[in-house]
Structure formats: C-alpha cells, structure tokens
C-alpha cells in the first residue's frame, strides 16, 4: 500500500506458537528505508517503531514482528526467529531463515501450507 512514497507498516508481538500476545501498532515508513527489504532494514524499522510506540504511549513494550506492505507485496520479519520473508502478489518469493536463503516460490509455498 503506497501513499506519497510511504508504505504502511505494523509491529506486533507473537509467542513461539504464533499467537499474538498484545495489540500491535501501525504506522507509515518511507519507501527508501525498505529498498531493499533486508534483515538489517527490518531490524532498524522494528527498533525505531518500538521506540516511537513506547514514547507515544508511555509503555515499555517489546515487539518481535514487523510487516511492511510494499507496492504489490509485503515484507515480514520475525526477530525471535531471525526470519525474513518477502511476498509478491500473495506468493512467497524470498526467505532468509537465520541465514538460510530460499528463492524458490514453489518450495516456499509448499512449506507454508
């Protein structure tokens, strides 16, 4: 979802079973911060978003997931798993799972089913 060179992003917190443990927060991030959407970029966005959330809401929350909706896809990053996944047109196209790279859309789709 792009608006004036901005992408919509959200942060959340998930437990080891994939269940949300608190309310998330949404915000806009510049497209430049997301190109390319790498582990380093995702970590930086997550860190800045946590700091801004806590400043705005007077909390000491710690989120472990960020999702950025970009043009015709989205990028996701789970800090606790060190897992980055990129989607295009609702299909997974890239995954960096703690340093193990996969660019095979068919294999990724099969793993996620």
VEXKEVEX-79095 format. One record per atom (N, C-alpha, C, O): residue in three letters; x, y, z. Coordinates in steps of 0.05 Angstrom, whole numbers, plus 5000, padded with zeros to 4 digits. Atoms other than C-alpha are relative to their C-alpha. Layout:
ALAXYZ/...
This chain:
UNK501749775000/UNK500050005000/UNK501850255000/UNK503050315020/UNK498149775002/UNK503950614976/UNK498450264999/UNK496350274986/UNK501349744999/UNK501951334990/UNK502250215003/UNK503550245023/UNK497949795000/UNK506651904971/UNK502749905008/UNK504050025025/UNK497450134994/UNK512751454973/UNK500249905029/UNK502449895040/UNK500050124973/UNK510651165040/UNK498749724998/UNK496949684982/UNK501250264998/UNK509050445058/UNK498849975028/UNK499750095047/UNK501250054974/UNK504450215113/UNK501449765014/UNK501949565002/UNK498650204985/UNK507949815167/UNK498549955026/UNK497150125036/UNK501150064974/UNK505749475231/UNK501949835016/UNK503549675005/UNK498450164982/UNK509149175291/UNK498149855018/UNK496049955025/UNK501650174983/UNK506448615333/UNK501849835017/UNK504349835014/UNK498550194984/UNK508648105385/UNK498749734999/UNK496349715005/UNK501150275002/UNK507747365375/UNK501749815018/UNK504149855021/UNK498650204983/UNK509446785422/UNK501149784982/UNK500849794957/UNK498750205016/UNK513246165399/UNK498149834984/UNK498949694965/UNK502050155015/UNK506745845376/UNK498650164978/UNK496850064964/UNK501149825021/UNK505046435331/UNK497550155008/UNK496150264991/UNK502449864990/UNK499546725375/UNK500850285009/UNK502950325022/UNK499549724991/UNK499247485385/UNK499650025030/UNK497849915041/UNK500049974971/UNK500647685456/UNK499250285010/UNK498950335034/UNK500849734993/UNK498748425455/UNK499050144975/UNK499150034953/UNK500949845023/UNK495848965410/UNK502450104984/UNK504450174996/UNK497949895017/UNK500049175351/UNK499750304996/UNK498050435008/UNK500049715006/UNK501349865323/UNK500750044971/UNK502649914961/UNK499549945028/UNK501150135252/UNK501050284996/UNK500450465011/UNK498749745006/UNK505050705221/UNK501050004971/UNK500949794958/UNK498949995027/UNK507950945155/UNK503150035002/UNK504250155020/UNK497149995002/UNK515250865135/UNK500750074972/UNK499350004953/UNK499249915026/UNK518951175077/UNK500849754983/UNK502049564993/UNK499350225018/UNK519850725016/UNK503049964999/UNK503949734995/UNK497150035001/UNK527350865017/UNK501149825022/UNK503149685018/UNK499150174978/UNK528050515085/UNK499649704993/UNK500849535006/UNK500850275006/UNK525149885053/UNK501249894974/UNK500749664967/UNK498950095026/UNK529049844988/UNK503049985003/UNK504450185004/UNK501550254999/UNK531649334992/UNK499249935028/UNK500350035048/UNK501050104974/UNK527848995048/UNK501749775009/UNK501449545000/UNK498050194990/UNK533448635084/UNK499649955030/UNK498050095042/UNK500150054972/UNK534348345153/UNK500950265015/UNK499650345034/UNK499049764987/UNK538348965172/UNK497950234999/UNK497450365019/UNK502149805003/UNK532849435145/UNK497749945018/UNK496650125032/UNK502350084983/UNK527449045181/UNK500650045029/UNK499050145045/UNK499249964972/UNK531349055247/UNK500050305007/UNK499150375029/UNK499949714995/UNK532349805241/UNK497150125002/UNK496650275020/UNK502849914999/UNK524949935225/UNK498749915026/UNK497350075039/UNK501250114976/UNK522849485283/UNK501050165025/UNK499450235042/UNK498849864977/UNK527649825332/UNK498950295002/UNK498150375024/UNK501049725000/UNK525450535312/UNK497050005007/UNK496150185022/UNK502950014994/UNK518050335314/UNK499449945029/UNK497650065041/UNK500350064972/UNK518650035383/UNK500550255017/UNK499050325035/UNK499349764985/UNK522050665409/UNK497850214997/UNK497050345017/UNK502149795005/UNK516751125377/UNK497449925014/UNK496050085026/UNK502550094987/UNK510950695402/UNK500250055030/UNK498350155042/UNK499849974971/UNK513550695473/UNK500050295009/UNK499050365030/UNK500049714994/UNK514751445471/UNK497250114998/UNK496350275016/UNK502849895004/UNK507751595445/UNK498149905020/UNK496350055029/UNK502050124983/UNK504051115490/UNK501049965029/UNK499549845045/UNK499050024972/UNK508451145553/UNK500249715009/UNK499749655033/UNK499850284993/UNK509650395551/UNK502949914998/UNK504750064989/UNK497450135003/UNK515649935555/UNK499649744985/UNK500649534993/UNK500750235016/UNK513049455502/UNK502449914983/UNK504150074975/UNK497950115017/UNK517648995463/UNK498749834979/UNK497649614985/UNK501250155022/UNK515148765395/UNK502149834986/UNK504549914986/UNK498150185013/UNK518348195356/UNK499449954971/UNK500749774959/UNK500850055027/UNK515048245288/UNK499450274986/UNK498250454998/UNK500749765016/UNK514648775233/UNK499149904973/UNK500249714962/UNK501050055027/UNK510648755168/UNK499850264986/UNK498650454996/UNK500149765016/UNK511449265113/UNK498649944974/UNK499549764959/UNK501550045025/UNK506349295056/UNK501350184979/UNK501250424981/UNK498549855020/UNK510249494994/UNK498849944972/UNK498749704964/UNK501150025027/UNK507149614925/UNK498349754997/UNK496149755008/UNK501750235005/UNK504648924903/UNK500849765018/UNK500449535011/UNK499250214982/UNK507448534962/UNK500450105028/UNK499550325036/UNK499449924973/UNK509848555033/UNK502549865009/UNK503349654998/UNK497750124988/UNK515948415074/UNK499449955030/UNK498250125043/UNK500550064972/UNK515648075142/UNK502749925013/UNK504549815000/UNK497650074986/UNK520947985195/UNK499249925029/UNK497850085043/UNK500450094973/UNK520647575260/UNK502750015014/UNK504549855007/UNK497549964987/UNK526247805306/UNK500949745015/UNK503249675014/UNK499250234983/UNK526047195353/UNK500949764983/UNK502449594993/UNK499250225018/UNK526746715294/UNK502250084980/UNK503349914967/UNK498349885020/UNK531247175253/UNK499249904972/UNK500849794957/UNK501250105025/UNK526647015195/UNK498850244985/UNK497150394995/UNK501049795018/UNK525347495137/UNK498649864977/UNK499849684965/UNK501450115023/UNK520147335084/UNK498850224983/UNK497850424994/UNK501149805019/UNK518147735022/UNK497949864983/UNK498349644972/UNK502350095016/UNK511547644986/UNK499650184976/UNK499950434979/UNK500949855023/UNK509547874916/UNK497549884989/UNK497349634985/UNK502550105010/UNK502447814892/UNK499049765015/UNK498149565004/UNK501050204982/UNK500647384952/UNK501549734999/UNK500549535008/UNK498450245002/UNK506146874937/UNK502750065014/UNK503950275009/UNK497349964988/UNK512546794979/UNK502149974978/UNK502149784963/UNK497950015021/UNK518546954934/UNK502849995011/UNK504749934996/UNK497349994989/UNK524347014982/UNK499849955030/UNK498050055043/UNK499950054972/UNK526146765051/UNK502949995009/UNK504649854997/UNK497450024987/UNK532246865095/UNK499449905028/UNK498550055046/UNK500750134974/UNK531346375153/UNK502649965015/UNK503949755013/UNK497650014984/UNK537046535200/UNK502549944983/UNK504249784991/UNK497750045018/UNK541946565142/UNK499749804978/UNK501349794960/UNK500650205021/UNK538946005100/UNK498150144981/UNK495950204987/UNK501549855020/UNK536546335036/UNK498549814982/UNK499549604973/UNK501650155020/UNK530946064992/UNK498650204982/UNK497350394991/UNK501249835020/UNK528646404928/UNK498049834982/UNK497249934961/UNK501750185015/UNK524245814904/UNK497150045009/UNK496449945031/UNK502849944992/UNK516946054906/UNK498449755004/UNK496849745023/UNK501650244998/UNK514145354896/UNK500749865027/UNK499049775041/UNK499150124975/UNK518345074954/UNK499050155024/UNK498150035043/UNK500949844978/UNK516545654999/UNK496949975004/UNK496049945027/UNK503050034998/UNK509045594983/UNK499349735012/UNK497549715028/UNK500650274989/UNK509244844998/UNK500649995030/UNK499149865045/UNK499250004972/UNK512744965065/UNK497950155017/UNK497650095041/UNK501849844985/UNK507545475086/UNK497249895001/UNK495450005015/UNK502750115000/UNK501545045072/UNK499549825024/UNK497449715027/
